Amino acid sequence: MNHGIGLLGILTFVTLAWVLSENRRKFPWRVVISGLLLQFLLGWSILRTEAGAWFFGRLDAAFNRLLGFSLEGVSMVFGPLASKDLLSRTFGEQNAFLFVVLVTGTIVLVSALSSLFYHYGILQLVVRGVAWGMRGVMGTSGSETLAAAANIFMGQTEAPLVIKPYLPTMTRSELMALMVGGMATIAGGVMAAYIQFGISAGHLLTASVISAPASLMFAKIIIPETGVSDTADGSVREIPRETVNGLDAICQGASDGIKLSMNVMAMLIAFVAVVAMANYLLSYTLAFAGYVDPKPLQTILGWANAPFAWLMGIPWQDCKTIGSILGERIVLNEFIGYLNLSKVQGVQPGSVVIATYALCGFANFASIAIQIGGIGALAESRRADLAQIGFKAMLAGLLSCYCTACVAGLLVR
């Protein structure tokens, strides 16, 4: 890996955010400097210390054990369709992974456990601890920092629930920070699905953790704070639980999980089919010009995003391949990106690791509509503001993930 390029990448991405800023004269120096230092400190403590290496290994082992527990559940429902060994012997090694069975079981289990932890206040305690640390270092308001911390563990439509009372009166800058936090991280349920693809659990969680301060940093660069926040002093009210006991929480989480898994499968079917159709139409058109390429969309996206991949520290020979995956994430979604990353061949292992960090977020066009609909349902009066800053939030989320990838590229051995 060309680690020195990563510093240039960070500078470039911060500069791009400044160019997009609504008020270039009000550059948030404290947020940027402290955000970058916090990213490096968190990344170094996890990726470069013995304690971090121990935690990293235990995290991978814990998630693998969790996947084993989910297998017990899907085996009860789907029987032999949940057995990789049986499917491999019957249909061949390449058909041993039945997506609808294994991924659904994983998402449902993680969603049920998250709901249980939320009911008993465990998740809120962790989130508030993280938020307290980030706010003390970066000087951001209580509501936006709490939302950024919640996005490490929760989805882009669930995290706003922890600050629901403040949504109607949040400043535009705080609203931007809320949206960018959702774009720059991933939810626990889909993270578990990516692990089923063979993506490292440790790298995925590390990416979400160090992207949280990056999301605040890029949000504040593009829309600097010019108003007065209701939570400038850091205080936020407790949100009441909606479940009556632990059993109700598990049931509610399982129900939400199955809805999420069905949504994931529907998106995959639609987007994979759309990509195939686009490739067919493009290749058919280009054939008249004498250019033959079975996957021209990936080729175009690869060349367009290759410079960004290079700025993250990826060797140039791998940039076109990784750039294509980065492009698919923006146009389609990160699920497609991770699915293709798990199948990629002929690139260095370090390139795959950096790409894992760059893809770890919901920054795509579909998420703009998801956030407008989801957050807008919680605060109807802010729907117009959400629509106005939606595209900027996606770009900021993308830059946050890319900055995180630069940091990872500098720290990963």
N, C-alpha and C positions, 0 to 999 in steps of 0.2 A: 504494500500500500504506500502511496505517495503522501505521507502524513503531513508534510509541510504545506501542501496545497489546501488542507483543511482550514488553516488560518485565513488564507485568501478567500475561501468559500464563505466563512463567517462574516468577514468584512463586506463581501459582495452582497450577501443576503440582507445584512443590516442596511446597506446603502440602498438597495432596491426598495426596502420598506420605507426609508426616508423619502425617496423619490415619490412614493405613493401617498405620503403623508398629507393630511388635510391642513396641517399647520407646521411647515418645516422649521420655522423659527422656534417652536416650542418642543425641542428635542428632549425627551425624558432621560437625561444622562444617568441619574441614579438608578432608574429601573433597568436601563440597558447594561450598565456596568455590573450592578449587583446580580442581574439575571444571568449574565454570562458567567460570572464567578460562581454562582449557585449551580449552574449546569455542570461546570467543570468539577466543582467540589463533589456533587452528588455522583457524577459519572466516575470520577477517580476513586471515590470511596467504595463503589460497587465493583468496578472493573479492574482496579489496580492494587487493591489491598488484600491481605490474606483473609481478613474478616469478610470483605466483599466477595471474594472467591468462594468462601464457605457458604455465604448466604446465597450466592448465585447457584451453586451446586444443589443446595437444599431446596431452593425454589423449583428448579427443574425436576428434582426427584418428587417433590410434593405434587406438582401438576401431573406428572406421569402417574402417580398413585391415584390422583383424583380421576384421571381418565380411566383407570382400572375400575374404580367404583362405578362410574357412569356405564361401563360395559356390563356390569351386573344388572343394571336396570334395563338396558336395551335388550340384553339377552332374554330377560323375562318376557318382553313384549314381542321381539322380532325373532327369537329363537335362533336357528342356524344362520340367518342373515347377518347376525352380529359377530359371527366367528370368522376371523381373518384366515385362520388355518384351513377351515372347511371350504371357504370360498376360493382360496388359493389352489387347493387340490382339485376342486371341481371346475373352476373357470380360468385358472392360471394366475400367476403372481400379479400380473398387471391389473387384474380385476378383483383383488382381495380387499379393496377399500370401498365399501358401499357408503357413499356420502350421506345419503338421507338418514341412515341408521345411526352411524357413529357420531356425526356432527350434531344431529338433533339431541341425542342423549347427553352430550357434553354441555350444550347450551342450556338445556333444561336444568341439569344439576347445578351448574354455576349460578344460574338465575335464582333457583330455589335457595341456595346457600346465602347469596347476597341479600335476598329478602329477609331471611332468618337473622343474619347479622345486623341488618338495619333495624329490625323490630326490637332487638335487645340493646340497641345503641352502640354496638361494637364498631360498626362502620362509621357512624357519626364521630365517634371518639378519635379514630384514626384520621379521618378527614380534617377535623378541627385541629389536631396536632400538626398536621402538614401545613394547613393554612396559617396557623400561628407562626410557624417558622418562616414561611415565605413572606408573610406580611411584615414581620420584623426586619427582614433583610431588604426587601424591595420597596417598602413604604406604600404599597397599594391598599385600597380600601377593603373593609371586612367582607362585603358581599362578593366582590369580584375575585378575591383571593380564595374564599371558601368554595366558590364555584369551580375555580381552576383546580383546587385540590380534589374536589368531588369527581371531576372528570377523569382523574387517574384511575378510579375504580368503577365509575358509572358511565352510562351512555350519554350522548349529546342531548337527548330529550329527558333523561332521568335526572341528571345533575342539576338542572335549573330548579327542580323541586325543593332543594335544600335552601334556596333563597327566594322562594315564591312570594313572600310578603313584600319584598323589595323591588320586584320586577316593574311595577307601574311607575316608580319614581327614580329608577336608576338613570344615571347620566348616559349620553350616547357612548362615551368612552368606556363606561362600565358594561354597557350592553355589548359593545364590540368585544371586550375581554371575555364575556360570557360565551359568545358565539365562537370566538377563536379557540377557547379552551376545549370546546366540543370538537372542533375541526382537527386539533393538533394531537388528540389522544384517542384511544379506542376503549370500548366497553369490555368488561370481564367476560361476558358471554361469547362475543366473537373472538376474543383473544384465545379462549379455550378451543374454538374451532380451528384457528390458525395453527395451534399446537398439534392438532390432528394431522395437519399437512406436513409436519416435521419441522416447523419453525420453532426456534428456541424460546421456551417460556421465560427464561431469565432475561434475554435480550428484549422481548416484548414488554415486560413489566418495567425494565430499566428505561426503555424508550419513553413509556408513558410518564414515568416519574420525572425524568429530566426535560421532557417537553412541556411540563406544567409552567415552570418559570419562563420558558421560551415563549409560550403563548401570551403571557402577560406582557412580556417585553415587546413583541411585535405588534400586539394590539395597541399598546400605548404609543408606539412610534407612528403608526398609521392614523390613529385618532387620539391625539393627546388629550389629557384631561383639562377641560376649561371650566367645568362646573364645580358645584359643591355636593359631595356625596353624603347621603344620609348615614352611611356607615364608615365615614372617614376615620372615626376613632377606633374602628375594628370591631365594634359590638354588633352581634346579630342575634335574632330571636330563635328559640328552639322551635322546630317544626313538629307538630303532633303526629304520632304514628297513625296509620290507617288500618292496621291489622290488630286483632283482639288478643292473639296469643301466638306462640311459636308455630303451632300446627297450621293456623290460618296463614301465617307468613310463608310457610313452605308451599302451601297450596297456591297462594297468590303468585309467588315467584315461579312455580312450575307452569302456571297458566300463562304468565308473561313470557316465559322461556319458549314455550311451544309456538306462541305467536311470532316471536323473534325468529325462530328457526324456519318457520313457514315463509316469513318475509325474506330471509336470506336465500332460501331455495328458489323462490319466485324471481328474485333479482338475478340470481345466477343463470337460471334458464333464459330469462329475457335478454340479459346482456351478452351472454355467450352466443346466443342466436343472432343478436344484432351485429356483433363483431364479425361473425361468419358471413352474414349478408353483406356487410360493408366491404369486407375483403373480396367477396365474389364480384360485387359491382365495380370496385376499384380495379381489380385485376383484369376484369373484362374490358374496361375502358382503356387501361394502359396497354393492353395487348395490341390495340390498333396502332399504338406508337412503337411497337416492337419491344416493349419492356415486359418481361415475364417475371412475376413475383407472386407466389401463392398467398403471401400475407403482407400486402403493401401497407395496410394501416399500421401494423407493428413497425415496419421499416421507417415510415414517416415519423411516427412518434419517437422512435429510437434516435434518429438523427436530431430531432428537435430538442430532446431532453438530454442528449449526450453531454453537452457542456455543463449542465447542472450536476450530472453524475461525476464528472471530472473534478468539479469544485469541491465535492465531498471527499475526495481522496481516492476515488476508484481509478485504477489503471485505464488508460485510454482504450486498450484493446477490449476491455469489458464494458465500456461506456455505452456503446450502441445497444447492446443486449439489455443492460440495466435501465438505460434511458427509455427503451420501449415499455418496460414494466412500469416505470414511473409515469409515463404518459397514459397508460391504460388505467392507472389508479385515478388520474384526474378526470378523464373522460367518462370512465365507467365507475369503478369503485375499488377500494383497497382489497376487497375480497378476491377480485379477479387478479389483482397484482400479486398477492401472496400465493394464490393458487398457481400462477405461472412461475413465481420465484421458486416454489418448491420443486418445480420440474426442470428448472434451467440447468443447462449443462455447458461445459467448456469455459466457465469463468472461475476466477480464484475464490477460495472460501471467504477471504476477507471482503470481497466485493459483495457477496451474499449477505454478510453480517451488516455492512454499511447500508445496503438496500433494505434490510429488515427494519432499521431505525428510520429510514426515509419514508417508508410506507406506513409507519405506525401512527395513523391518524385518519379521520373521516373527511379529509379535505378533498372533496369532489363536488361536481355540479349538483348531484342529487341531494347532497347534504344541505345545500342552501334551502331547498324546498322543505326538507325534513325539519330544519330548525325554525323556519318561518311558521310552519304549521304547528310544530310541537310547542315552542315557546310562546307563539302567538295565542295558542289555546289557553295558556296560563295567564296571559296579560293581553287582552284584545286591544287595549289602547296603544300598545307598542308595536303592533303588526307592521305599520307603515315604516317605522324606524328599522325594524328587522329586515324588511325588504330592501331598504335603501343601502344598508351596510352589508348585506348578505354576500355579495361578490368580493368585497374587500376582506371580509372575514375568512372566506375560503383561501384567498391569496395569502393572508397572514398565517393561517393554519398550515398552508403548504410551506411557507418560509420557515415556520417554527420546526416542522419535521425535518426540513433540509438542514437547518442549523444544528439540530440534535444529531443528525447523521454526521455532520462535520466533527462535532465533539466526540462522538463514538469513534470515528475514524482516527482521531488523534490519540485516543486512549486504549482502544482494543489492541491486545498484543498480537 
